Amino acid sequence: MIKENIKKWHDHINGEFPGGFEELLADDVIFYSPIVFSPQKGKDLTTLYLMAAGNTFGGDNSKNRSFQESSFKYIKEVLDGNQAILEFETQIDGIYVNGVDVITFNNQGKISEFKVMIRPLQAVNIIHEKMQEMLNQYK
């Protein structure tokens, strides 16, 4: 089941999943950001953060570029039970960004937890700056 569920996520990233976040996310999903101390709870907040991340992680000069138009790519994938760990990399303003998405699915095949971890420190700093800009646009 995890393979089918994570395929939906990849399809979404590639712009090929028409249901989008509404279909992918559980109502009570929890999002853990590398730049915000407290977990973000609920579909609306998680959608907001994932949309901002999509624009932020678009790569160099990526304002409002989609993942498929950017340098963002998943480079490793570990699937087990109802969890997926997806390692990614991209470039933002010339800074190398490496991280992982830890995605947990519930029994209905919806994302119930989404955790992002990033390295190195310069990447965390640029992500913080760019995410803040994107989130301010959505508010």
N, CA, C and O of each residue as an XYZ file, in Angstrom:
556
protein
N       0.808     -1.196      0.000
C       0.000      0.000      0.000
C       0.859      1.270      0.000
O       0.455      2.276     -0.585
N       2.036      1.247      0.644
C       2.882      2.433      0.709
C       3.352      2.837     -0.689
O       3.474      4.028     -0.974
N       3.613      1.874     -1.555
C       4.060      2.204     -2.909
C       2.996      2.982     -3.670
O       3.306      3.947     -4.369
N       1.739      2.561     -3.535
C       0.643      3.271     -4.210
C       0.459      4.672     -3.627
O       0.222      5.636     -4.356
N       0.573      4.766     -2.296
C       0.393      6.064     -1.648
C       1.504      7.046     -2.016
O       1.233      8.212     -2.302
N       2.734      6.584     -2.010
C       3.838      7.497     -2.311
C       3.846      7.854     -3.793
O       4.336      8.919     -4.168
N       3.313      6.981     -4.633
C       3.177      7.322     -6.062
C       2.270      8.530     -6.227
O       2.523      9.381     -7.080
N       1.212      8.619     -5.418
C       0.326      9.793     -5.465
C       1.113     11.060     -5.142
O       0.929     12.091     -5.788
N       1.994     10.980     -4.135
C       2.803     12.140     -3.774
C       3.710     12.549     -4.942
O       3.789     13.725     -5.295
N       4.392     11.562     -5.535
C       5.263     11.853     -6.673
C       4.447     12.424     -7.836
O       4.881     13.368     -8.496
N       3.286     11.860     -8.081
C       2.420     12.393     -9.144
C       2.057     13.846     -8.857
O       2.052     14.682     -9.760
N       1.754     14.140     -7.599
C       1.418     15.511     -7.221
C       2.600     16.451     -7.484
O       2.425     17.523     -8.062
N       3.789     16.051     -7.063
C       4.995     16.862     -7.281
C       5.209     17.112     -8.770
O       5.686     18.177     -9.161
N       4.859     16.136     -9.597
C       5.036     16.252    -11.043
C       3.854     16.921    -11.731
O       3.816     17.008    -12.959
N       2.892     17.391    -10.949
C       1.735     18.074    -11.522
C       0.751     17.137    -12.187
O      -0.007     17.554    -13.063
N       0.750     15.867    -11.784
C      -0.077     14.856    -12.446
C      -1.100     14.219    -11.512
O      -1.619     13.142    -11.805
N      -1.394     14.870    -10.394
C      -2.376     14.329     -9.451
C      -3.455     15.382     -9.250
O      -3.266     16.319     -8.475
N      -4.578     15.242     -9.933
C      -5.587     16.294     -9.946
C      -6.201     16.615     -8.584
O      -6.650     17.744     -8.385
N      -6.242     15.686     -7.650
C      -6.858     15.936     -6.355
C      -6.037     16.822     -5.446
O      -6.569     17.420     -4.511
N      -4.725     16.913     -5.713
C      -3.843     17.768     -4.948
C      -3.866     17.495     -3.459
O      -4.124     16.377     -3.012
N      -3.588     18.550     -2.700
C      -3.509     18.418     -1.242
C      -4.836     17.984     -0.631
O      -4.853     17.289      0.385
N      -5.926     18.382     -1.232
C      -7.243     18.007     -0.700
C      -7.389     16.490     -0.647
O      -7.946     15.952      0.310
N      -6.901     15.812     -1.653
C      -6.978     14.348     -1.712
C      -5.861     13.675     -0.926
O      -6.064     12.601     -0.361
N      -4.693     14.289     -0.885
C      -3.524     13.660     -0.268
C      -3.510     13.732      1.248
O      -3.079     12.787      1.908
N      -3.977     14.848      1.813
C      -3.802     15.103      3.242
C      -5.014     14.699      4.068
O      -6.158     14.952      3.690
N      -4.738     14.064      5.209
C      -5.797     13.774      6.187
C      -6.212     15.092      6.832
O      -5.418     16.030      6.896
N      -7.439     15.164      7.303
C      -7.928     16.386      7.950
C      -7.090     16.752      9.168
O      -6.891     17.933      9.452
N      -6.599     15.746      9.889
C      -5.842     15.991     11.118
C      -4.326     15.838     10.927
O      -3.612     15.539     11.884
N      -3.839     16.040      9.716
C      -2.419     15.918      9.403
C      -1.606     16.869     10.282
O      -2.068     17.946     10.660
N      -0.387     16.443     10.593
C       0.553     17.264     11.357
C       1.799     17.471     10.500
O       2.373     16.518      9.973
N       2.207     18.736     10.371
C       3.377     19.095      9.580
C       4.476     19.598     10.508
O       4.250     20.494     11.320
N       5.666     19.016     10.384
C       6.836     19.421     11.155
C       7.808     20.113     10.204
O       8.353     19.490      9.293
N       8.013     21.393     10.426
C       8.876     22.202      9.580
C      10.264     22.311     10.198
O      10.399     22.295     11.422
N      11.298     22.423      9.364
C      12.639     22.624      9.917
C      12.858     24.048     10.429
O      13.879     24.327     11.058
N      11.913     24.948     10.168
C      12.110     26.345     10.551
C      11.103     26.856     11.582
O      11.221     27.989     12.050
N      10.124     26.040     11.937
C       9.105     26.449     12.906
C       9.163     25.486     14.082
O       9.157     24.269     13.897
N       9.218     26.028     15.285
C       9.375     25.211     16.479
C       8.200     24.267     16.706
O       8.403     23.080     16.962
N       6.989     24.775     16.616
C       5.821     23.956     16.949
C       5.247     23.266     15.706
O       5.306     23.812     14.604
N       4.697     22.073     15.889
C       4.060     21.373     14.773
C       2.853     22.168     14.273
O       2.143     22.804     15.052
N       2.639     22.118     12.969
C       1.487     22.776     12.358
C       0.415     21.704     12.168
O       0.659     20.684     11.524
N      -0.773     21.938     12.732
C      -1.800     20.896     12.746
C      -2.971     21.256     11.851
O      -3.450     22.390     11.836
N      -3.418     20.248     11.101
C      -4.595     20.396     10.261
C      -4.262     20.551      8.787
O      -3.158     20.953      8.419
N      -5.229     20.229      7.964
C      -5.062     20.236      6.513
C      -4.777     21.644      5.990
O      -3.921     21.816      5.122
N      -5.477     22.646      6.504
C      -5.301     24.003      5.979
C      -3.884     24.525      6.215
O      -3.251     25.034      5.290
N      -3.383     24.401      7.441
C      -2.029     24.876      7.741
C      -0.970     24.070      6.995
O      -0.005     24.628      6.473
N      -1.157     22.770      6.950
C      -0.196     21.921      6.241
C      -0.171     22.269      4.766
O       0.899     22.342      4.161
N      -1.332     22.484      4.186
C      -1.405     22.885      2.782
C      -0.651     24.191      2.567
O       0.111     24.320      1.608
N      -0.858     25.150      3.447
C      -0.179     26.436      3.357
C       1.343     26.251      3.363
O       2.046     26.812      2.523
N       1.837     25.465      4.310
C       3.286     25.251      4.409
C       3.825     24.473      3.215
O       4.906     24.786      2.717
N       3.100     23.476      2.754
C       3.578     22.699      1.603
C       3.544     23.523      0.319
O       4.410     23.360     -0.541
N       2.556     24.405      0.177
C       2.522     25.293     -0.991
C       3.711     26.254     -0.951
O       4.370     26.474     -1.967
N       3.980     26.822      0.220
C       5.126     27.721      0.364
C       6.425     26.967      0.090
O       7.327     27.489     -0.566
N       6.515     25.738      0.594
C       7.708     24.931      0.347
C       7.867     24.635     -1.135
O       8.979     24.674     -1.661
N       6.764     24.340     -1.810
C       6.820     24.073     -3.241
C       7.413     25.234     -4.014
O       8.197     25.036     -4.942
N       7.038     26.448     -3.632
C       7.596     27.626     -4.291
C       9.018     27.908     -3.830
O       9.849     28.343     -4.627
N       9.309     27.671     -2.570
C      10.650     27.910     -2.026
C      11.662     26.921     -2.581
O      12.767     27.305     -2.966
N      11.290     25.655     -2.623
C      12.219     24.604     -3.040
C      12.338     24.517     -4.551
O      12.988     23.613     -5.076
N      11.724     25.437     -5.238
C      11.800     25.453     -6.694
C      13.204     25.629     -7.222
O      13.452     25.378     -8.401
N      14.129     26.053     -6.382
C      15.514     26.163     -6.817
C      15.891     27.590     -7.143
O      15.173     28.529     -6.802
N      17.029     27.747     -7.811
C      17.564     29.063     -8.125
C      16.547     29.912     -8.877
O      15.933     29.469     -9.848
N      16.389     31.140     -8.404
C      15.480     32.098     -9.038
C      14.113     31.486     -9.300
O      13.570     31.613    -10.398
N      13.559     30.826     -8.295
C      12.414     29.955     -8.502
C      11.065     30.553     -8.144
O      10.089     29.811     -8.034
N      10.973     31.821     -7.962
C       9.708     32.386     -7.517
C       8.555     31.820     -8.343
O       8.475     32.021     -9.555
N       7.676     31.114     -7.659
C       6.477     30.534     -8.262
C       6.755     29.504     -9.351
O       5.914     29.286    -10.223
N       7.914     28.875     -9.310
C       8.177     27.764    -10.224
C       7.722     26.479     -9.557
O       7.767     26.350     -8.334
N       7.293     25.549    -10.357
C       6.871     24.267     -9.815
C       8.084     23.369     -9.600
O       9.174     23.642    -10.103
N       7.874     22.284     -8.836
C       8.961     21.342     -8.596
C       9.524     20.803     -9.907
O      10.740     20.684    -10.057
N       8.642     20.473    -10.863
C       9.120     19.846    -12.091
C       9.907     20.806    -12.970
O      10.598     20.362    -13.888
N       9.824     22.121    -12.713
C      10.589     23.097    -13.484
C      11.876     23.496    -12.777
O      12.563     24.415    -13.224
N      12.209     22.834    -11.701
C      13.315     23.277    -10.849
C      14.417     22.228    -10.765
O      14.371     21.183    -11.415
N      15.407     22.550     -9.940
C      16.496     21.605     -9.699
C      16.136     20.602     -8.600
O      16.912     19.688     -8.323
N      14.968     20.762     -7.971
C      14.539     19.854     -6.900
C      14.392     18.444     -7.446
O      13.770     18.224     -8.485
N      14.982     17.481     -6.719
C      14.779     16.079     -7.107
C      14.950     15.176     -5.902
O      15.774     15.427     -5.022
N      14.151     14.115     -5.884
C      14.336     13.074     -4.884
C      15.441     12.162     -5.383
O      15.458     11.771     -6.550
N      16.373     11.824     -4.481
C      17.523     11.020     -4.893
C      17.551      9.641     -4.232
O      18.238      8.740     -4.714
N      16.812      9.470     -3.134
C      16.714      8.166     -2.469
C      15.322      8.030     -1.885
O      14.637      9.013     -1.605
N      14.928      6.777     -1.710
C      13.586      6.514     -1.190
C      13.617      5.224     -0.372
O      14.121      4.198     -0.831
N      13.075      5.289      0.838
C      12.938      4.110      1.680
C      11.463      4.004      2.056
O      10.890      4.933      2.625
N      10.857      2.866      1.733
C       9.440      2.649      2.010
C       9.306      1.460      2.946
O       9.919      0.415      2.728
N       8.495      1.626      3.999
C       8.296      0.529      4.939
C       6.977      0.746      5.677
O       6.736      1.821      6.225
N       6.141     -0.259      5.688
C       4.865     -0.148      6.392
C       4.043      0.990      5.831
O       3.694      0.992      4.650
N       3.729      1.968      6.685
C       2.945      3.121      6.236
C       3.800      4.389      6.162
O       3.273      5.502      6.167
N       5.132      4.209      6.095
C       6.024      5.362      6.082
C       6.950      5.360      4.875
O       7.334      4.320      4.340
N       7.288      6.587      4.475
C       8.252      6.786      3.400
C       9.263      7.827      3.855
O       8.906      8.827      4.477
N      10.519      7.581      3.539
C      11.570      8.562      3.757
C      12.148      8.873      2.387
O      12.707      8.004      1.719
N      12.002     10.129      1.980
C      12.432     10.561      0.661
C      13.546     11.598      0.816
O      13.315     12.687      1.341
N      14.749     11.258      0.360
C      15.846     12.213      0.414
C      15.819     13.070     -0.841
O      15.618     12.564     -1.945
N      16.023     14.366     -0.666
C      15.980     15.284     -1.799
C      17.193     16.200     -1.800
O      17.921     16.315     -0.814
N      17.384     16.853     -2.955
C      18.383     17.902     -3.056
C      17.916     18.931     -4.070
O      17.138     18.635     -4.977
N      18.414     20.150     -3.890
C      18.122     21.257     -4.800
C      19.162     22.336     -4.584
O      20.035     22.199     -3.727
N      19.077     23.389     -5.340
C      19.915     24.573     -5.175
C      18.988     25.773     -5.008
O      18.028     25.927     -5.763
N      19.270     26.617     -4.028
C      18.512     27.846     -3.841
C      19.518     28.982     -3.716
O      20.338     28.999     -2.799
N      19.450     29.923     -4.635
C      20.385     31.055     -4.652
C      21.829     30.581     -4.543
O      22.636     31.179     -3.831
N      22.147     29.501     -5.254
C      23.503     28.982     -5.282
C      23.899     28.150     -4.077
O      25.041     27.698     -3.985
N      22.976     27.943     -3.153
C      23.263     27.161     -1.945
C      22.687     25.757     -2.103
O      21.510     25.585     -2.420
N      23.532     24.762     -1.879
C      23.107     23.358     -1.942
C      22.214     23.042     -0.751
O      22.555     23.341      0.393
N      21.077     22.440     -1.032
C      20.125     22.032      0.001
C      19.941     20.522     -0.104
O      19.648     19.992     -1.176
N      20.115     19.840      1.023
C      19.912     18.395      1.103
C      18.994     18.137      2.286
O      19.170     18.727      3.352
N      18.016     17.263      2.104
C      17.106     16.995      3.202
C      16.303     15.733      2.991
O      16.479     15.014      2.008
N      15.417     15.483      3.935
C      14.521     14.335      3.839
C      13.105     14.762      4.195
O      12.883     15.604      5.064
N      12.164     14.156      3.498
C      10.750     14.216      3.845
C      10.411     12.872      4.476
O      10.627     11.826      3.865
N       9.886     12.895      5.683
C       9.414     11.685      6.346
C       7.893     11.770      6.320
O       7.293     12.618      6.980
N       7.287     10.883      5.552
C       5.853     10.950      5.309
C       5.183      9.702      5.879
O       5.583      8.579      5.574
N       4.156      9.909      6.711
C       3.386      8.806      7.289
C       1.969      8.869      6.740
O       1.353      9.933      6.681
N       1.469      7.712      6.341
C       0.107      7.601      5.819
C      -0.785      6.897      6.831
O      -0.337      5.994      7.538
N      -2.040      7.308      6.899
C      -3.004      6.616      7.761
C      -3.606      5.424      7.013
O      -3.222      5.145      5.877
N      -4.535      4.730      7.639
C      -5.142      3.535      7.033
C      -6.001      3.849      5.821
O      -6.314      2.953      5.037
N      -6.386      5.103      5.656
C      -7.188      5.511      4.502
C      -6.306      5.961      3.331
O      -6.814      6.395      2.297
N      -4.979      5.854      3.498
C      -4.061      6.229      2.425
C      -3.811      7.727      2.327
O      -3.326      8.209      1.303
N      -4.137      8.463      3.379
C      -3.917      9.910      3.395
C      -2.694     10.217      4.258
O      -2.374      9.471      5.183
N      -2.025     11.307      3.949
C      -0.853     11.710      4.719
C      -1.312     12.218      6.079
O      -2.078     13.178      6.170
N      -0.833     11.563      7.138
C      -1.207     11.955      8.503
C      -0.083     12.721      9.204
O      -0.321     13.421     10.188
N       1.136     12.582      8.691
C       2.274     13.307      9.263
C       3.289     13.557      8.162
O       3.592     12.675      7.358
N       3.807     14.780      8.144
C       4.808     15.158      7.145
C       5.901     15.921      7.883
O       5.650     16.981      8.456
N       7.108     15.379      7.865
C       8.230     15.981      8.584
C       9.351     16.264      7.592
O       9.705     15.413      6.775
N       9.903     17.472      7.674
C      10.996     17.872      6.784
C      12.229     18.173      7.630
O      12.155     18.901      8.620
N      13.358     17.606      7.228
C      14.640     17.901      7.860
C      15.619     18.311      6.768
O      15.635     17.728      5.684
N      16.451     19.340      7.070
C      17.326     19.931      6.062
C      18.735     20.104      6.611
O      18.936     20.291      7.811
N      19.695     20.037      5.711
C      21.089     20.318      6.010
C      21.711     20.946      4.793
O      21.088     20.856      3.735
N      22.828     21.551      4.817
C      23.616     22.041      5.939
C      23.014     23.334      6.511
O      21.938     23.763      6.094
N      23.715     23.944      7.462
C      23.207     25.133      8.141
C      22.866     26.257      7.162
O      21.846     26.926      7.326
N      23.702     26.472      6.150
C      23.422     27.522      5.167
C      22.091     27.257      4.476
O      21.366     28.196      4.147
N      21.765     25.999      4.255
C      20.494     25.634      3.629
C      19.332     25.956      4.560
O      18.311     26.481      4.117
N      19.475     25.649      5.834
C      18.424     25.964      6.805
C      18.183     27.471      6.819
O      17.036     27.917      6.845
N      19.250     28.247      6.801
C      19.118     29.699      6.839
C      18.406     30.240      5.604
O      17.520     31.087      5.729
N      18.776     29.766      4.410
C      18.140     30.267      3.186
C      16.685     29.799      3.106
O      15.820     30.544      2.645
N      16.413     28.582      3.549
C      15.032     28.080      3.564
C      14.191     28.927      4.515
O      13.062     29.291      4.186
N      14.724     29.240      5.674
C      14.003     30.077      6.633
C      13.635     31.414      5.995
O      12.489     31.857      6.080
N      14.599     32.043      5.367
C      14.372     33.340      4.731
C      13.312     33.240      3.629
O      12.367     34.028      3.605
N      13.466     32.288      2.730
C      12.564     32.158      1.582
C      11.163     31.708      2.003
O      10.168     32.185      1.457
N      11.085     30.801      2.963
C       9.770     30.346      3.437
C       9.025     31.505      4.095
O       7.817     31.650      3.910
N       9.728     32.320      4.853
C       9.089     33.465      5.490
C       8.492     34.394      4.433
O       7.370     34.878      4.584
N       9.248     34.638      3.366
C       8.746     35.470      2.262
C       7.497     34.859      1.649
O       6.517     35.563      1.407
N       7.524     33.552      1.394
C       6.383     32.882      0.758
C       5.165     32.876      1.680
O       4.049     33.141      1.233
N       5.370     32.578      2.956
C       4.246     32.536      3.894
C       3.614     33.911      4.061
O       2.398     34.013      4.223
N       4.412     34.958      4.024
C       3.866     36.314      4.109
C       2.977     36.626      2.906
O       2.005     37.370      3.036
N       3.295     36.073      1.749
C       2.461     36.271      0.553
C       1.106     35.586      0.693
O       0.101     36.092      0.194
N       1.072     34.440      1.367
C      -0.168     33.671      1.497
C      -1.092     34.223      2.580
O      -2.289     33.934      2.572
N      -0.560     35.004      3.501
C      -1.372     35.501      4.625
C      -2.225     36.677      4.227
O      -2.964     37.212      5.053
